[in-house]
Amino acid sequence: MADANVRIPEEARDRLATIAAAEGMSLRAYLARLAETLLTPAERAERAERARATLREWTGYAPSPAEERDLDSELDRRLARAVAP
């Protein structure tokens, strides 16, 4: 695999290098692993659609977009309450 140069702020590079070192990895290896494990927005959307299709198939549950927004809002509210001091 060919290497590439990526320009980022020095502080970001140093932070990533510290995180990589804490995991016993070089910055290069850490960034390669990160790139392999993160999903693109398109991949996330595809995965979410497959999950919705599976949910419909297994349970018949098919929330409308408005219901999904309401459920997302409720989840956000509960998470915020759980982490509030």
PDB file with one MODEL, atoms N, CA, C and O in Angstrom:
MODEL        1
ATOM      1  N   MET A   1       0.843  -1.166   0.000  1.00  0.00           N
ATOM      2  CA  MET A   1       0.000   0.000   0.000  1.00  0.00           C
ATOM      3  C   MET A   1       0.892   1.234   0.000  1.00  0.00           C
ATOM      4  O   MET A   1       1.846   1.315   0.774  1.00  0.00           O
ATOM      5  N   ALA A   2       0.588   2.178  -0.854  1.00  0.00           N
ATOM      6  CA  ALA A   2       1.353   3.414  -0.921  1.00  0.00           C
ATOM      7  C   ALA A   2       0.981   4.331   0.236  1.00  0.00           C
ATOM      8  O   ALA A   2      -0.173   4.367   0.665  1.00  0.00           O
ATOM      9  N   ASP A   3       1.957   5.066   0.734  1.00  0.00           N
ATOM     10  CA  ASP A   3       1.702   6.024   1.802  1.00  0.00           C
ATOM     11  C   ASP A   3       1.227   7.346   1.211  1.00  0.00           C
ATOM     12  O   ASP A   3       1.481   7.648   0.045  1.00  0.00           O
ATOM     13  N   ALA A   4       0.533   8.126   2.037  1.00  0.00           N
ATOM     14  CA  ALA A   4       0.075   9.453   1.640  1.00  0.00           C
ATOM     15  C   ALA A   4       0.360  10.413   2.780  1.00  0.00           C
ATOM     16  O   ALA A   4       0.418  10.016   3.943  1.00  0.00           O
ATOM     17  N   ASN A   5       0.534  11.657   2.440  1.00  0.00           N
ATOM     18  CA  ASN A   5       0.706  12.696   3.448  1.00  0.00           C
ATOM     19  C   ASN A   5      -0.625  13.390   3.651  1.00  0.00           C
ATOM     20  O   ASN A   5      -1.320  13.727   2.692  1.00  0.00           O
ATOM     21  N   VAL A   6      -0.972  13.598   4.911  1.00  0.00           N
ATOM     22  CA  VAL A   6      -2.203  14.281   5.256  1.00  0.00           C
ATOM     23  C   VAL A   6      -1.836  15.420   6.192  1.00  0.00           C
ATOM     24  O   VAL A   6      -1.154  15.210   7.195  1.00  0.00           O
ATOM     25  N   ARG A   7      -2.282  16.613   5.873  1.00  0.00           N
ATOM     26  CA  ARG A   7      -1.967  17.767   6.700  1.00  0.00           C
ATOM     27  C   ARG A   7      -3.073  17.967   7.726  1.00  0.00           C
ATOM     28  O   ARG A   7      -4.240  18.155   7.380  1.00  0.00           O
ATOM     29  N   ILE A   8      -2.682  17.922   8.993  1.00  0.00           N
ATOM     30  CA  ILE A   8      -3.612  18.182  10.086  1.00  0.00           C
ATOM     31  C   ILE A   8      -2.894  19.074  11.098  1.00  0.00           C
ATOM     32  O   ILE A   8      -1.666  19.169  11.083  1.00  0.00           O
ATOM     33  N   PRO A   9      -3.650  19.721  11.967  1.00  0.00           N
ATOM     34  CA  PRO A   9      -2.991  20.537  12.990  1.00  0.00           C
ATOM     35  C   PRO A   9      -2.059  19.684  13.849  1.00  0.00           C
ATOM     36  O   PRO A   9      -2.332  18.514  14.117  1.00  0.00           O
ATOM     37  N   GLU A  10      -0.968  20.290  14.267  1.00  0.00           N
ATOM     38  CA  GLU A  10       0.030  19.591  15.069  1.00  0.00           C
ATOM     39  C   GLU A  10      -0.583  19.003  16.336  1.00  0.00           C
ATOM     40  O   GLU A  10      -0.227  17.898  16.745  1.00  0.00           O
ATOM     41  N   GLU A  11      -1.500  19.735  16.953  1.00  0.00           N
ATOM     42  CA  GLU A  11      -2.127  19.254  18.190  1.00  0.00           C
ATOM     43  C   GLU A  11      -2.923  17.969  17.934  1.00  0.00           C
ATOM     44  O   GLU A  11      -2.913  17.052  18.755  1.00  0.00           O
ATOM     45  N   ALA A  12      -3.602  17.913  16.803  1.00  0.00           N
ATOM     46  CA  ALA A  12      -4.372  16.716  16.453  1.00  0.00           C
ATOM     47  C   ALA A  12      -3.431  15.541  16.215  1.00  0.00           C
ATOM     48  O   ALA A  12      -3.693  14.428  16.670  1.00  0.00           O
ATOM     49  N   ARG A  13      -2.329  15.793  15.497  1.00  0.00           N
ATOM     50  CA  ARG A  13      -1.349  14.740  15.257  1.00  0.00           C
ATOM     51  C   ARG A  13      -0.782  14.202  16.563  1.00  0.00           C
ATOM     52  O   ARG A  13      -0.674  12.991  16.755  1.00  0.00           O
ATOM     53  N   ASP A  14      -0.425  15.114  17.455  1.00  0.00           N
ATOM     54  CA  ASP A  14       0.157  14.699  18.731  1.00  0.00           C
ATOM     55  C   ASP A  14      -0.846  13.896  19.557  1.00  0.00           C
ATOM     56  O   ASP A  14      -0.487  12.895  20.177  1.00  0.00           O
ATOM     57  N   ARG A  15      -2.085  14.333  19.562  1.00  0.00           N
ATOM     58  CA  ARG A  15      -3.114  13.603  20.315  1.00  0.00           C
ATOM     59  C   ARG A  15      -3.306  12.201  19.746  1.00  0.00           C
ATOM     60  O   ARG A  15      -3.365  11.227  20.498  1.00  0.00           O
ATOM     61  N   LEU A  16      -3.403  12.097  18.428  1.00  0.00           N
ATOM     62  CA  LEU A  16      -3.566  10.786  17.803  1.00  0.00           C
ATOM     63  C   LEU A  16      -2.353   9.899  18.063  1.00  0.00           C
ATOM     64  O   LEU A  16      -2.500   8.699  18.294  1.00  0.00           O
ATOM     65  N   ALA A  17      -1.165  10.478  18.026  1.00  0.00           N
ATOM     66  CA  ALA A  17       0.049   9.701  18.298  1.00  0.00           C
ATOM     67  C   ALA A  17       0.052   9.184  19.732  1.00  0.00           C
ATOM     68  O   ALA A  17       0.475   8.055  19.981  1.00  0.00           O
ATOM     69  N   THR A  18      -0.420  10.005  20.683  1.00  0.00           N
ATOM     70  CA  THR A  18      -0.506   9.578  22.079  1.00  0.00           C
ATOM     71  C   THR A  18      -1.497   8.436  22.233  1.00  0.00           C
ATOM     72  O   THR A  18      -1.223   7.461  22.932  1.00  0.00           O
ATOM     73  N   ILE A  19      -2.644   8.553  21.585  1.00  0.00           N
ATOM     74  CA  ILE A  19      -3.655   7.495  21.644  1.00  0.00           C
ATOM     75  C   ILE A  19      -3.102   6.209  21.035  1.00  0.00           C
ATOM     76  O   ILE A  19      -3.266   5.127  21.599  1.00  0.00           O
ATOM     77  N   ALA A  20      -2.448   6.332  19.889  1.00  0.00           N
ATOM     78  CA  ALA A  20      -1.865   5.163  19.220  1.00  0.00           C
ATOM     79  C   ALA A  20      -0.824   4.498  20.107  1.00  0.00           C
ATOM     80  O   ALA A  20      -0.817   3.275  20.249  1.00  0.00           O
ATOM     81  N   ALA A  21       0.053   5.292  20.700  1.00  0.00           N
ATOM     82  CA  ALA A  21       1.103   4.738  21.555  1.00  0.00           C
ATOM     83  C   ALA A  21       0.505   4.014  22.756  1.00  0.00           C
ATOM     84  O   ALA A  21       1.014   2.975  23.175  1.00  0.00           O
ATOM     85  N   ALA A  22      -0.570   4.560  23.306  1.00  0.00           N
ATOM     86  CA  ALA A  22      -1.224   3.920  24.453  1.00  0.00           C
ATOM     87  C   ALA A  22      -1.792   2.550  24.086  1.00  0.00           C
ATOM     88  O   ALA A  22      -1.967   1.691  24.950  1.00  0.00           O
ATOM     89  N   GLU A  23      -2.074   2.356  22.818  1.00  0.00           N
ATOM     90  CA  GLU A  23      -2.574   1.069  22.337  1.00  0.00           C
ATOM     91  C   GLU A  23      -1.457   0.213  21.749  1.00  0.00           C
ATOM     92  O   GLU A  23      -1.715  -0.838  21.163  1.00  0.00           O
ATOM     93  N   GLY A  24      -0.216   0.665  21.909  1.00  0.00           N
ATOM     94  CA  GLY A  24       0.919  -0.093  21.415  1.00  0.00           C
ATOM     95  C   GLY A  24       1.047  -0.086  19.907  1.00  0.00           C
ATOM     96  O   GLY A  24       1.549  -1.040  19.314  1.00  0.00           O
ATOM     97  N   MET A  25       0.591   0.992  19.286  1.00  0.00           N
ATOM     98  CA  MET A  25       0.601   1.071  17.832  1.00  0.00           C
ATOM     99  C   MET A  25       1.336   2.320  17.377  1.00  0.00           C
ATOM    100  O   MET A  25       1.449   3.300  18.112  1.00  0.00           O
ATOM    101  N   SER A  26       1.830   2.261  16.157  1.00  0.00           N
ATOM    102  CA  SER A  26       2.365   3.471  15.539  1.00  0.00           C
ATOM    103  C   SER A  26       1.181   4.318  15.080  1.00  0.00           C
ATOM    104  O   SER A  26       0.064   3.821  14.936  1.00  0.00           O
ATOM    105  N   LEU A  27       1.440   5.587  14.858  1.00  0.00           N
ATOM    106  CA  LEU A  27       0.377   6.450  14.354  1.00  0.00           C
ATOM    107  C   LEU A  27      -0.115   5.946  12.997  1.00  0.00           C
ATOM    108  O   LEU A  27      -1.315   5.965  12.722  1.00  0.00           O
ATOM    109  N   ARG A  28       0.799   5.504  12.163  1.00  0.00           N
ATOM    110  CA  ARG A  28       0.427   4.977  10.839  1.00  0.00           C
ATOM    111  C   ARG A  28      -0.511   3.785  10.972  1.00  0.00           C
ATOM    112  O   ARG A  28      -1.544   3.733  10.304  1.00  0.00           O
ATOM    113  N   ALA A  29      -0.163   2.827  11.828  1.00  0.00           N
ATOM    114  CA  ALA A  29      -1.000   1.638  12.018  1.00  0.00           C
ATOM    115  C   ALA A  29      -2.350   2.002  12.638  1.00  0.00           C
ATOM    116  O   ALA A  29      -3.388   1.454  12.267  1.00  0.00           O
ATOM    117  N   TYR A  30      -2.312   2.939  13.591  1.00  0.00           N
ATOM    118  CA  TYR A  30      -3.551   3.353  14.239  1.00  0.00           C
ATOM    119  C   TYR A  30      -4.508   3.979  13.227  1.00  0.00           C
ATOM    120  O   TYR A  30      -5.694   3.648  13.209  1.00  0.00           O
ATOM    121  N   LEU A  31      -4.003   4.876  12.388  1.00  0.00           N
ATOM    122  CA  LEU A  31      -4.859   5.534  11.393  1.00  0.00           C
ATOM    123  C   LEU A  31      -5.370   4.534  10.355  1.00  0.00           C
ATOM    124  O   LEU A  31      -6.507   4.646   9.895  1.00  0.00           O
ATOM    125  N   ALA A  32      -4.542   3.564   9.986  1.00  0.00           N
ATOM    126  CA  ALA A  32      -4.995   2.536   9.039  1.00  0.00           C
ATOM    127  C   ALA A  32      -6.130   1.723   9.650  1.00  0.00           C
ATOM    128  O   ALA A  32      -7.127   1.436   8.986  1.00  0.00           O
ATOM    129  N   ARG A  33      -5.969   1.350  10.932  1.00  0.00           N
ATOM    130  CA  ARG A  33      -7.038   0.592  11.606  1.00  0.00           C
ATOM    131  C   ARG A  33      -8.301   1.434  11.730  1.00  0.00           C
ATOM    132  O   ARG A  33      -9.404   0.929  11.525  1.00  0.00           O
ATOM    133  N   LEU A  34      -8.150   2.697  12.061  1.00  0.00           N
ATOM    134  CA  LEU A  34      -9.296   3.590  12.177  1.00  0.00           C
ATOM    135  C   LEU A  34     -10.051   3.681  10.850  1.00  0.00           C
ATOM    136  O   LEU A  34     -11.281   3.626  10.819  1.00  0.00           O
ATOM    137  N   ALA A  35      -9.309   3.818   9.769  1.00  0.00           N
ATOM    138  CA  ALA A  35      -9.938   3.904   8.445  1.00  0.00           C
ATOM    139  C   ALA A  35     -10.689   2.628   8.089  1.00  0.00           C
ATOM    140  O   ALA A  35     -11.711   2.680   7.405  1.00  0.00           O
ATOM    141  N   GLU A  36     -10.191   1.488   8.545  1.00  0.00           N
ATOM    142  CA  GLU A  36     -10.851   0.211   8.245  1.00  0.00           C
ATOM    143  C   GLU A  36     -12.115  -0.002   9.073  1.00  0.00           C
ATOM    144  O   GLU A  36     -13.015  -0.732   8.657  1.00  0.00           O
ATOM    145  N   THR A  37     -12.186   0.633  10.240  1.00  0.00           N
ATOM    146  CA  THR A  37     -13.304   0.351  11.146  1.00  0.00           C
ATOM    147  C   THR A  37     -14.419   1.380  11.098  1.00  0.00           C
ATOM    148  O   THR A  37     -15.539   1.084  11.516  1.00  0.00           O
ATOM    149  N   LEU A  38     -14.148   2.583  10.602  1.00  0.00           N
ATOM    150  CA  LEU A  38     -15.191   3.603  10.531  1.00  0.00           C
ATOM    151  C   LEU A  38     -16.021   3.426   9.271  1.00  0.00           C
ATOM    152  O   LEU A  38     -15.515   3.001   8.233  1.00  0.00           O
ATOM    153  N   LEU A  39     -17.296   3.755   9.375  1.00  0.00           N
ATOM    154  CA  LEU A  39     -18.194   3.668   8.233  1.00  0.00           C
ATOM    155  C   LEU A  39     -18.373   5.036   7.592  1.00  0.00           C
ATOM    156  O   LEU A  39     -18.384   6.059   8.277  1.00  0.00           O
ATOM    157  N   THR A  40     -18.513   5.042   6.285  1.00  0.00           N
ATOM    158  CA  THR A  40     -18.846   6.277   5.580  1.00  0.00           C
ATOM    159  C   THR A  40     -20.326   6.569   5.821  1.00  0.00           C
ATOM    160  O   THR A  40     -21.064   5.676   6.239  1.00  0.00           O
ATOM    161  N   PRO A  41     -20.777   7.803   5.567  1.00  0.00           N
ATOM    162  CA  PRO A  41     -22.207   8.086   5.712  1.00  0.00           C
ATOM    163  C   PRO A  41     -23.073   7.146   4.864  1.00  0.00           C
ATOM    164  O   PRO A  41     -24.138   6.717   5.309  1.00  0.00           O
ATOM    165  N   ALA A  42     -22.629   6.830   3.665  1.00  0.00           N
ATOM    166  CA  ALA A  42     -23.399   5.917   2.811  1.00  0.00           C
ATOM    167  C   ALA A  42     -23.461   4.520   3.415  1.00  0.00           C
ATOM    168  O   ALA A  42     -24.507   3.870   3.377  1.00  0.00           O
ATOM    169  N   GLU A  43     -22.346   4.057   3.969  1.00  0.00           N
ATOM    170  CA  GLU A  43     -22.332   2.731   4.605  1.00  0.00           C
ATOM    171  C   GLU A  43     -23.234   2.702   5.830  1.00  0.00           C
ATOM    172  O   GLU A  43     -23.932   1.716   6.065  1.00  0.00           O
ATOM    173  N   ARG A  44     -23.223   3.797   6.623  1.00  0.00           N
ATOM    174  CA  ARG A  44     -24.113   3.855   7.791  1.00  0.00           C
ATOM    175  C   ARG A  44     -25.573   3.836   7.366  1.00  0.00           C
ATOM    176  O   ARG A  44     -26.389   3.146   7.976  1.00  0.00           O
ATOM    177  N   ALA A  45     -25.907   4.586   6.328  1.00  0.00           N
ATOM    178  CA  ALA A  45     -27.290   4.627   5.842  1.00  0.00           C
ATOM    179  C   ALA A  45     -27.726   3.251   5.334  1.00  0.00           C
ATOM    180  O   ALA A  45     -28.849   2.816   5.590  1.00  0.00           O
ATOM    181  N   GLU A  46     -26.840   2.577   4.621  1.00  0.00           N
ATOM    182  CA  GLU A  46     -27.151   1.233   4.116  1.00  0.00           C
ATOM    183  C   GLU A  46     -27.371   0.266   5.273  1.00  0.00           C
ATOM    184  O   GLU A  46     -28.311  -0.528   5.250  1.00  0.00           O
ATOM    185  N   ARG A  47     -26.511   0.329   6.279  1.00  0.00           N
ATOM    186  CA  ARG A  47     -26.646  -0.554   7.438  1.00  0.00           C
ATOM    187  C   ARG A  47     -27.950  -0.271   8.193  1.00  0.00           C
ATOM    188  O   ARG A  47     -28.631  -1.193   8.640  1.00  0.00           O
ATOM    189  N   ALA A  48     -28.283   1.003   8.325  1.00  0.00           N
ATOM    190  CA  ALA A  48     -29.523   1.365   9.012  1.00  0.00           C
ATOM    191  C   ALA A  48     -30.740   0.851   8.239  1.00  0.00           C
ATOM    192  O   ALA A  48     -31.702   0.370   8.839  1.00  0.00           O
ATOM    193  N   GLU A  49     -30.696   0.953   6.928  1.00  0.00           N
ATOM    194  CA  GLU A  49     -31.827   0.466   6.132  1.00  0.00           C
ATOM    195  C   GLU A  49     -31.954  -1.045   6.252  1.00  0.00           C
ATOM    196  O   GLU A  49     -33.067  -1.564   6.337  1.00  0.00           O
ATOM    197  N   ARG A  50     -30.837  -1.757   6.261  1.00  0.00           N
ATOM    198  CA  ARG A  50     -30.901  -3.215   6.450  1.00  0.00           C
ATOM    199  C   ARG A  50     -31.477  -3.562   7.816  1.00  0.00           C
ATOM    200  O   ARG A  50     -32.244  -4.516   7.944  1.00  0.00           O
ATOM    201  N   ALA A  51     -31.109  -2.790   8.836  1.00  0.00           N
ATOM    202  CA  ALA A  51     -31.645  -3.036  10.182  1.00  0.00           C
ATOM    203  C   ALA A  51     -33.153  -2.782  10.215  1.00  0.00           C
ATOM    204  O   ALA A  51     -33.902  -3.552  10.818  1.00  0.00           O
ATOM    205  N   ARG A  52     -33.597  -1.697   9.563  1.00  0.00           N
ATOM    206  CA  ARG A  52     -35.044  -1.422   9.513  1.00  0.00           C
ATOM    207  C   ARG A  52     -35.783  -2.529   8.771  1.00  0.00           C
ATOM    208  O   ARG A  52     -36.866  -2.942   9.187  1.00  0.00           O
ATOM    209  N   ALA A  53     -35.204  -3.011   7.676  1.00  0.00           N
ATOM    210  CA  ALA A  53     -35.842  -4.085   6.909  1.00  0.00           C
ATOM    211  C   ALA A  53     -35.934  -5.361   7.745  1.00  0.00           C
ATOM    212  O   ALA A  53     -36.952  -6.053   7.719  1.00  0.00           O
ATOM    213  N   THR A  54     -34.874  -5.668   8.481  1.00  0.00           N
ATOM    214  CA  THR A  54     -34.888  -6.853   9.341  1.00  0.00           C
ATOM    215  C   THR A  54     -35.929  -6.703  10.437  1.00  0.00           C
ATOM    216  O   THR A  54     -36.659  -7.648  10.735  1.00  0.00           O
ATOM    217  N   LEU A  55     -36.002  -5.525  11.036  1.00  0.00           N
ATOM    218  CA  LEU A  55     -37.004  -5.269  12.078  1.00  0.00           C
ATOM    219  C   LEU A  55     -38.415  -5.453  11.527  1.00  0.00           C
ATOM    220  O   LEU A  55     -39.258  -6.073  12.175  1.00  0.00           O
ATOM    221  N   ARG A  56     -38.676  -4.918  10.332  1.00  0.00           N
ATOM    222  CA  ARG A  56     -40.003  -5.088   9.702  1.00  0.00           C
ATOM    223  C   ARG A  56     -40.299  -6.567   9.462  1.00  0.00           C
ATOM    224  O   ARG A  56     -41.402  -7.043   9.734  1.00  0.00           O
ATOM    225  N   GLU A  57     -39.296  -7.290   8.946  1.00  0.00           N
ATOM    226  CA  GLU A  57     -39.472  -8.710   8.632  1.00  0.00           C
ATOM    227  C   GLU A  57     -39.740  -9.526   9.887  1.00  0.00           C
ATOM    228  O   GLU A  57     -40.636 -10.370   9.894  1.00  0.00           O
ATOM    229  N   TRP A  58     -38.983  -9.289  10.938  1.00  0.00           N
ATOM    230  CA  TRP A  58     -39.099 -10.084  12.161  1.00  0.00           C
ATOM    231  C   TRP A  58     -40.325  -9.748  12.993  1.00  0.00           C
ATOM    232  O   TRP A  58     -40.961 -10.633  13.566  1.00  0.00           O
ATOM    233  N   THR A  59     -40.656  -8.443  13.054  1.00  0.00           N
ATOM    234  CA  THR A  59     -41.701  -8.026  13.991  1.00  0.00           C
ATOM    235  C   THR A  59     -42.897  -7.345  13.354  1.00  0.00           C
ATOM    236  O   THR A  59     -43.939  -7.195  13.993  1.00  0.00           O
ATOM    237  N   GLY A  60     -42.762  -6.933  12.111  1.00  0.00           N
ATOM    238  CA  GLY A  60     -43.830  -6.172  11.474  1.00  0.00           C
ATOM    239  C   GLY A  60     -43.804  -4.704  11.859  1.00  0.00           C
ATOM    240  O   GLY A  60     -44.631  -3.927  11.382  1.00  0.00           O
ATOM    241  N   TYR A  61     -42.869  -4.312  12.716  1.00  0.00           N
ATOM    242  CA  TYR A  61     -42.778  -2.928  13.180  1.00  0.00           C
ATOM    243  C   TYR A  61     -42.086  -2.091  12.124  1.00  0.00           C
ATOM    244  O   TYR A  61     -40.968  -2.398  11.710  1.00  0.00           O
ATOM    245  N   ALA A  62     -42.753  -1.034  11.689  1.00  0.00           N
ATOM    246  CA  ALA A  62     -42.197  -0.150  10.668  1.00  0.00           C
ATOM    247  C   ALA A  62     -42.546   1.290  11.034  1.00  0.00           C
ATOM    248  O   ALA A  62     -43.539   1.829  10.544  1.00  0.00           O
ATOM    249  N   PRO A  63     -41.742   1.915  11.886  1.00  0.00           N
ATOM    250  CA  PRO A  63     -42.055   3.278  12.299  1.00  0.00           C
ATOM    251  C   PRO A  63     -41.974   4.261  11.136  1.00  0.00           C
ATOM    252  O   PRO A  63     -41.141   4.123  10.240  1.00  0.00           O
ATOM    253  N   SER A  64     -42.846   5.243  11.171  1.00  0.00           N
ATOM    254  CA  SER A  64     -42.817   6.300  10.158  1.00  0.00           C
ATOM    255  C   SER A  64     -41.627   7.220  10.450  1.00  0.00           C
ATOM    256  O   SER A  64     -41.051   7.167  11.537  1.00  0.00           O
ATOM    257  N   PRO A  65     -41.260   8.062   9.482  1.00  0.00           N
ATOM    258  CA  PRO A  65     -40.175   9.013   9.751  1.00  0.00           C
ATOM    259  C   PRO A  65     -40.460   9.897  10.978  1.00  0.00           C
ATOM    260  O   PRO A  65     -39.546  10.202  11.744  1.00  0.00           O
ATOM    261  N   ALA A  66     -41.698  10.299  11.162  1.00  0.00           N
ATOM    262  CA  ALA A  66     -42.050  11.117  12.328  1.00  0.00           C
ATOM    263  C   ALA A  66     -41.863  10.319  13.616  1.00  0.00           C
ATOM    264  O   ALA A  66     -41.360  10.849  14.607  1.00  0.00           O
ATOM    265  N   GLU A  67     -42.262   9.053  13.607  1.00  0.00           N
ATOM    266  CA  GLU A  67     -42.066   8.207  14.796  1.00  0.00           C
ATOM    267  C   GLU A  67     -40.581   7.994  15.077  1.00  0.00           C
ATOM    268  O   GLU A  67     -40.163   7.988  16.235  1.00  0.00           O
ATOM    269  N   GLU A  68     -39.787   7.820  14.028  1.00  0.00           N
ATOM    270  CA  GLU A  68     -38.347   7.671  14.215  1.00  0.00           C
ATOM    271  C   GLU A  68     -37.752   8.923  14.851  1.00  0.00           C
ATOM    272  O   GLU A  68     -36.919   8.829  15.752  1.00  0.00           O
ATOM    273  N   ARG A  69     -38.182  10.107  14.377  1.00  0.00           N
ATOM    274  CA  ARG A  69     -37.689  11.362  14.960  1.00  0.00           C
ATOM    275  C   ARG A  69     -38.072  11.463  16.430  1.00  0.00           C
ATOM    276  O   ARG A  69     -37.258  11.855  17.267  1.00  0.00           O
ATOM    277  N   ASP A  70     -39.332  11.103  16.743  1.00  0.00           N
ATOM    278  CA  ASP A  70     -39.778  11.143  18.135  1.00  0.00           C
ATOM    279  C   ASP A  70     -38.963  10.183  19.001  1.00  0.00           C
ATOM    280  O   ASP A  70     -38.561  10.533  20.111  1.00  0.00           O
ATOM    281  N   LEU A  71     -38.722   8.984  18.497  1.00  0.00           N
ATOM    282  CA  LEU A  71     -37.932   8.008  19.249  1.00  0.00           C
ATOM    283  C   LEU A  71     -36.492   8.482  19.430  1.00  0.00           C
ATOM    284  O   LEU A  71     -35.913   8.317  20.503  1.00  0.00           O
ATOM    285  N   ASP A  72     -35.915   9.070  18.380  1.00  0.00           N
ATOM    286  CA  ASP A  72     -34.561   9.617  18.482  1.00  0.00           C
ATOM    287  C   ASP A  72     -34.500  10.728  19.526  1.00  0.00           C
ATOM    288  O   ASP A  72     -33.557  10.797  20.314  1.00  0.00           O
ATOM    289  N   SER A  73     -35.509  11.594  19.526  1.00  0.00           N
ATOM    290  CA  SER A  73     -35.558  12.677  20.512  1.00  0.00           C
ATOM    291  C   SER A  73     -35.658  12.126  21.927  1.00  0.00           C
ATOM    292  O   SER A  73     -35.000  12.622  22.841  1.00  0.00           O
ATOM    293  N   GLU A  74     -36.482  11.100  22.104  1.00  0.00           N
ATOM    294  CA  GLU A  74     -36.628  10.493  23.428  1.00  0.00           C
ATOM    295  C   GLU A  74     -35.316   9.852  23.869  1.00  0.00           C
ATOM    296  O   GLU A  74     -34.926   9.978  25.030  1.00  0.00           O
ATOM    297  N   LEU A  75     -34.637   9.173  22.962  1.00  0.00           N
ATOM    298  CA  LEU A  75     -33.344   8.577  23.295  1.00  0.00           C
ATOM    299  C   LEU A  75     -32.329   9.660  23.662  1.00  0.00           C
ATOM    300  O   LEU A  75     -31.598   9.520  24.642  1.00  0.00           O
ATOM    301  N   ASP A  76     -32.284  10.736  22.879  1.00  0.00           N
ATOM    302  CA  ASP A  76     -31.370  11.843  23.183  1.00  0.00           C
ATOM    303  C   ASP A  76     -31.671  12.419  24.563  1.00  0.00           C
ATOM    304  O   ASP A  76     -30.750  12.707  25.327  1.00  0.00           O
ATOM    305  N   ARG A  77     -32.944  12.589  24.887  1.00  0.00           N
ATOM    306  CA  ARG A  77     -33.342  13.133  26.182  1.00  0.00           C
ATOM    307  C   ARG A  77     -32.877  12.221  27.313  1.00  0.00           C
ATOM    308  O   ARG A  77     -32.326  12.689  28.310  1.00  0.00           O
ATOM    309  N   ARG A  78     -33.100  10.928  27.155  1.00  0.00           N
ATOM    310  CA  ARG A  78     -32.703   9.983  28.196  1.00  0.00           C
ATOM    311  C   ARG A  78     -31.191   9.915  28.361  1.00  0.00           C
ATOM    312  O   ARG A  78     -30.687   9.831  29.481  1.00  0.00           O
ATOM    313  N   LEU A  79     -30.467   9.950  27.245  1.00  0.00           N
ATOM    314  CA  LEU A  79     -29.002   9.930  27.330  1.00  0.00           C
ATOM    315  C   LEU A  79     -28.476  11.189  28.011  1.00  0.00           C
ATOM    316  O   LEU A  79     -27.558  11.123  28.828  1.00  0.00           O
ATOM    317  N   ALA A  80     -29.059  12.331  27.674  1.00  0.00           N
ATOM    318  CA  ALA A  80     -28.634  13.575  28.301  1.00  0.00           C
ATOM    319  C   ALA A  80     -28.892  13.536  29.799  1.00  0.00           C
ATOM    320  O   ALA A  80     -28.071  14.009  30.586  1.00  0.00           O
ATOM    321  N   ARG A  81     -30.019  12.980  30.194  1.00  0.00           N
ATOM    322  CA  ARG A  81     -30.343  12.887  31.618  1.00  0.00           C
ATOM    323  C   ARG A  81     -29.391  11.921  32.333  1.00  0.00           C
ATOM    324  O   ARG A  81     -29.023  12.139  33.487  1.00  0.00           O
ATOM    325  N   ALA A  82     -28.999  10.856  31.635  1.00  0.00           N
ATOM    326  CA  ALA A  82     -28.123   9.854  32.246  1.00  0.00           C
ATOM    327  C   ALA A  82     -26.718  10.397  32.493  1.00  0.00           C
ATOM    328  O   ALA A  82     -26.059   9.976  33.444  1.00  0.00           O
ATOM    329  N   VAL A  83     -26.251  11.313  31.666  1.00  0.00           N
ATOM    330  CA  VAL A  83     -24.901  11.829  31.819  1.00  0.00           C
ATOM    331  C   VAL A  83     -24.860  13.187  32.512  1.00  0.00           C
ATOM    332  O   VAL A  83     -23.778  13.717  32.762  1.00  0.00           O
ATOM    333  N   ALA A  84     -26.017  13.756  32.825  1.00  0.00           N
ATOM    334  CA  ALA A  84     -26.058  15.059  33.507  1.00  0.00           C
ATOM    335  C   ALA A  84     -25.531  14.913  34.925  1.00  0.00           C
ATOM    336  O   ALA A  84     -25.766  13.901  35.586  1.00  0.00           O
ATOM    337  N   PRO A  85     -24.813  15.937  35.388  1.00  0.00           N
ATOM    338  CA  PRO A  85     -24.243  15.866  36.756  1.00  0.00           C
ATOM    339  C   PRO A  85     -25.307  15.862  37.838  1.00  0.00           C
ATOM    340  O   PRO A  85     -24.982  15.807  39.023  1.00  0.00           O
TER     341      PRO A  85
ENDMDL
END
